[in-house]
Amino acid sequence: MSFSRRFGFFEKLPFLDKSNNDRFPVIQRLVPTSLTSSYGKIWLGDGDGNVYRCDRSLKVDSFFAHPMPILFIRQTILEILITIASKENPIENQMKLWNVKKWPNHLSAPICIRTININPANVPVSVLTAFDISSDFKCFVFGHSNGLVQLIKGDLMKEKASRRFTLKQMDSPVSFIGTSVQTEQSKPSVHIKMPILKRDKSSDKQTEYIFYLVSQSSIYAVKFFKDEVEREYKLEDFGCFPGEAAMFESNSDNLDLAVAYQDAIFFYNCDGRGPCIANSGRKYLIRFFRNYLVLVKSNKSSKEMGERRVAYEPNASTIVQIIDYQNKYIAAEFEMPFVFQVFSEWQGLFVMLTEPENEMEIYSLLEKDTSAKLEILFSKQYYQLAEELAKSQNFTQEELAQIYKHSAEYLFERKDYDAAATEYTKTIGNLEPSYVIQKFLDCNQIEPMTFYLEQVIRDKHSCTGHHVLLLVNCFTRIGDIDRLAKFVKNFQTSEQSLNNFDISSAIRVLRQTGYPRQALDLALAASQMEDASLECICAHGHMLMSELPNETGHFLEMLVSNPDASKIDVHHFLKIFVDNRKGLFAFLERYISVSQNFFPKMAPTDLVQPFASDKRNKAAPVGSSV
């Protein structure tokens, strides 16, 4: 299905100022037949054989190159301009190489380094319909209207340093040629803006070329190695018209070729067809710009256009569509009639319009900055896409946290609290936890807050003892014994929590809410069993002694037998035996029998006093004062 997500990530701005006709009279009246852009220049060829060069300030220089229409024009990093002209009656195909760096007088032509007759010998002559150059400037591939594809390989700067090969005879006119260069030391590289300035002569033997040959009825990939066709692959039994195919500017996805059809755009490498994009409507031009796929297509339905397909001519029913094919959305769409060409230069995207009997127009499709894109995505609640966009622009974690916050608050407003909690966890370390906790407390959402707190305590920079204590409270509120047990089990490994956490408060909370087993486990995990036990026995020992005297006495025996028992003030235990003098005697007898030393804080008279008091009580009459 076609992409339903549409955004306005580009804006259309006029590049030529019509109000200043005196400055650009030549270029505005020009009817181009070919165009290329590279290295800060736009080059145009017209039907009279003239070449025009336009820089960023729209300064125009021109010269006469051929006595026939210029069909193809290219500039390389070697500052060599290549022009190819063709005509019928009689058929003639001519290529010239120009040194535009050495252009002494802009009122004259640059130096022509070499003129090459493209027509092969002993082969029926036909008009040139497709052309490409390899990135290392060593392979020139030509496609003809009779289906012939020929290769001129070598140094074309020198007359006798090149050879001709017939790559393939296609069964219909050649509409597109693309070249990929591969060496044993590198991955495939496509033909656009990837020149090799210096190469050892021996390295040429290790270079493999893959030529993508597209006709109106088929698509082939031809591997060329060591001056011969190594292998050819038939990729499709159908083809396309000129303009409807393009090579990827980078092969990060291991893809080389894109071809537009009526209902889809297919991607290819030499192994065959890869993924595709559903996109209905007749496409006329296809180009790549950064991570976007740019289409010039008809704004009419297939029924309105009829079934017959013809080669593209600029017309009034075209629109320009910019697609992010990786993230699957339409970044922008503009209705622009009479599109002649789409090109990229000066770090921007441009569209040239050539409406009949009107002056040429050039529009800049300016991509909005990231902050403007994010605002658009926020307004449409596309937070996941905003996150992906921010990551692609290398946003900091703090900047990403603001996107996560937007997403979480949108989900919170929709009362999707669980999803909101998940998004809030991505802000930990950048957004104050108290802000999130308060939001959940205000609407009494304990379960999602518990999930959030579980993630907070894992971050040693954000976690405090208050967070851990609050998490314990949450576990007891929701009654999730399994998660509470897991928390206690893993607590010992969280050194930061141990340092900041009020263990006694947590143990008290667990006891008061009916989780004595977990309170004991927490005391064990925190290595505070003795202190907690002392606190518990002092607070509840009197009741325990009355209900379970033997068990309580045994517990006291274990407590005071601990190596650290010398730290205990035994006077605390006397409170346990209020109105239970018999129990106190039993405790002291047991302690004396198991301990080799008295408590330092307990004088011998403390042991004698209860017995003396008991004897006095026995001698006194019942009811008398002791």
PERA-V130603 format. One record per pair of residues at least 12 apart in sequence whose ideal C-beta (glycine too) atoms are under 7 Angstrom apart, sorted by the first residue. I is the first residue (numbers start at 1). J is the second residue. If there is no record, write none. Layout:
# PERA-V130603
<<I:J> <I:J>>
This chain:
# PERA-V130603
<<1:278> <2:278> <2:279> <2:280> <3:323> <3:328> <3:329> <3:330> <5:329> <5:330> <6:330> <6:333> <7:329> <7:331> <7:376> <8:332> <8:376> <9:331> <9:332> <9:367> <9:368> <9:373> <10:322> <10:331> <10:332> <10:365> <10:366> <10:367> <10:368> <11:366> <11:368> <12:334> <12:363> <12:365> <13:363> <13:364> <13:366> <14:363> <15:350> <15:362> <15:363> <15:364> <16:28> <16:361> <16:362> <24:58> <26:60> <27:52> <27:54> <27:60> <27:360> <28:359> <28:360> <29:359> <30:44> <30:46> <30:52> <30:360> <31:46> <31:47> <31:354> <32:44> <32:45> <32:46> <32:340> <32:354> <33:45> <33:46> <33:47> <33:69> <33:70> <33:71> <34:70> <34:71> <34:72> <34:73> <35:341> <35:343> <35:352> <36:73> <36:74> <36:75> <37:343> <37:344> <37:345> <38:75> <38:193> <39:75> <39:77> <40:55> <40:56> <40:346> <41:53> <41:54> <41:55> <41:75> <42:54> <42:345> <43:73> <43:75> <43:81> <45:70> <45:73> <45:83> <46:70> <47:69> <49:64> <49:65> <49:66> <49:67> <49:68> <49:69> <49:70> <49:85> <50:62> <50:64> <50:65> <51:63> <51:65> <51:70> <51:73> <51:83> <56:346> <61:106> <63:108> <63:109> <63:110> <64:109> <65:83> <65:96> <66:83> <66:85> <66:94> <68:85> <68:86> <68:87> <68:92> <69:85> <69:86> <69:87> <70:83> <70:85> <71:84> <71:85> <71:86> <71:128> <72:84> <72:131> <74:133> <76:137> <76:195> <77:195> <77:197> <78:137> <79:99> <79:100> <79:101> <80:97> <80:98> <80:99> <81:98> <81:100> <82:95> <82:97> <83:96> <83:98> <84:128> <84:131> <86:127> <86:128> <88:127> <91:125> <91:126> <91:127> <93:118> <93:119> <93:128> <94:115> <94:117> <94:118> <95:116> <95:118> <96:112> <96:115> <97:113> <97:114> <97:156> <98:110> <98:111> <98:112> <98:113> <99:111> <99:113> <113:157> <114:156> <114:157> <114:159> <116:156> <118:142> <120:150> <120:164> <123:148> <124:146> <126:144> <126:145> <126:146> <126:148> <127:144> <127:145> <128:142> <128:144> <129:143> <129:144> <129:145> <129:173> <129:174> <129:175> <129:242> <130:143> <130:174> <130:175> <130:176> <130:177> <130:242> <131:177> <132:177> <132:178> <132:179> <132:191> <133:191> <134:179> <134:181> <134:191> <134:209> <135:181> <135:189> <135:191> <135:194> <135:195> <135:196> <136:181> <136:195> <136:196> <136:199> <137:195> <138:153> <138:154> <139:151> <139:153> <139:179> <139:209> <140:152> <140:156> <141:167> <141:177> <141:179> <141:211> <143:174> <143:177> <144:174> <145:173> <147:169> <147:170> <147:171> <147:172> <147:173> <147:174> <147:215> <148:169> <149:167> <149:168> <149:170> <149:174> <149:213> <150:164> <150:165> <150:166> <150:167> <151:165> <151:167> <152:164> <153:165> <167:211> <167:222> <167:229> <168:213> <168:220> <168:222> <168:232> <170:213> <170:215> <170:218> <171:215> <171:217> <171:218> <172:215> <172:216> <172:217> <172:239> <173:215> <173:216> <174:213> <174:215> <175:214> <175:215> <175:216> <175:239> <175:240> <175:241> <175:242> <176:214> <176:242> <176:245> <177:211> <177:212> <177:213> <178:191> <178:212> <178:247> <178:256> <178:257> <179:191> <179:209> <179:211> <180:210> <180:256> <181:207> <181:209> <182:208> <182:210> <183:206> <183:207> <184:206> <187:251> <188:210> <188:251> <188:256> <189:251> <190:247> <190:248> <190:249> <190:251> <190:256> <191:247> <192:247> <192:249> <205:226> <208:223> <208:225> <209:224> <210:223> <210:270> <211:224> <212:256> <212:257> <214:239> <214:240> <214:245> <214:259> <215:239> <216:239> <216:240> <216:241> <217:238> <217:239> <218:234> <218:236> <218:237> <218:238> <218:239> <219:235> <219:236> <219:239> <219:259> <220:232> <220:233> <220:234> <220:235> <221:233> <221:235> <221:270> <223:270> <233:270> <235:268> <235:272> <235:273> <240:259> <240:260> <241:311> <241:312> <242:311> <243:284> <243:285> <243:312> <244:259> <244:260> <244:283> <244:286> <245:257> <245:258> <245:259> <245:286> <246:258> <246:286> <246:287> <246:288> <248:288> <249:288> <254:269> <255:267> <255:268> <255:269> <255:274> <256:268> <256:269> <258:286> <258:293> <260:283> <260:286> <260:295> <262:282> <262:302> <263:278> <263:280> <264:276> <264:277> <264:278> <264:279> <265:277> <265:279> <265:293> <277:323> <277:325> <281:297> <281:298> <282:297> <282:298> <282:305> <283:295> <283:297> <284:296> <284:297> <284:312> <284:318> <285:312> <285:339> <285:342> <287:342> <289:344> <289:349> <291:324> <291:326> <292:322> <292:323> <292:324> <292:331> <293:323> <293:325> <294:320> <294:322> <294:342> <294:349> <295:321> <295:323> <296:318> <296:320> <296:339> <296:342> <297:318> <297:319> <297:321> <298:317> <298:318> <299:317> <299:318> <299:319> <299:335> <300:317> <314:338> <314:339> <314:340> <314:354> <315:338> <316:337> <316:338> <317:337> <318:336> <318:337> <318:339> <319:333> <319:334> <319:335> <319:336> <320:334> <320:336> <320:339> <320:342> <320:351> <321:333> <327:385> <327:388> <332:365> <336:351> <336:353> <337:355> <338:353> <338:354> <338:355> <339:351> <339:353> <340:352> <340:353> <340:354> <348:364> <348:366> <349:365> <350:362> <350:363> <350:364> <351:363> <351:365> <370:389> <370:393> <373:389> <374:386> <374:389> <378:406> <381:410> <383:403> <383:406> <383:407> <383:410> <386:403> <387:400> <387:403> <390:403> <397:430> <398:430> <401:426> <401:427> <401:430> <401:431> <404:423> <404:426> <404:427> <405:427> <405:431> <407:423> <408:420> <408:423> <408:424> <411:423> <412:439> <417:445> <417:448> <418:448> <420:448> <421:448> <421:451> <421:452> <424:436> <424:452> <425:452> <425:455> <428:455> <428:456> <428:459> <428:462> <429:459> <429:461> <429:462> <433:456> <433:462> <433:467> <436:452> <437:449> <446:474> <446:477> <446:478> <447:478> <449:474> <450:471> <450:474> <450:475> <450:478> <453:467> <453:470> <453:471> <453:474> <454:471> <457:471> <457:494> <457:497> <460:496> <463:496> <463:497> <464:500> <465:500> <465:501> <465:502> <468:497> <468:501> <469:502> <469:505> <469:506> <471:487> <472:506> <472:509> <472:510> <473:509> <475:487> <476:509> <476:510> <476:513> <476:515> <484:515> <484:518> <485:518> <488:518> <488:521> <488:522> <488:525> <491:522> <491:525> <491:526> <492:525> <498:526> <503:522> <503:526> <503:528> <504:532> <506:522> <507:519> <507:522> <507:523> <507:532> <510:522> <530:562> <530:564> <533:559> <534:559> <534:568> <537:555> <537:556> <537:559> <538:572> <538:575> <541:576> <542:575> <542:576> <542:578> <545:576> <545:580> <545:583> <549:583> <553:586> <553:587> <553:590> <556:573> <556:587> <557:590> <557:591> <557:594> <560:591> <560:595> <561:594> <561:595> <566:599> <566:600> <569:601> <570:599> <570:601> <570:602> <581:610> <581:614> <584:610> <585:610> <588:607> <613:626>>
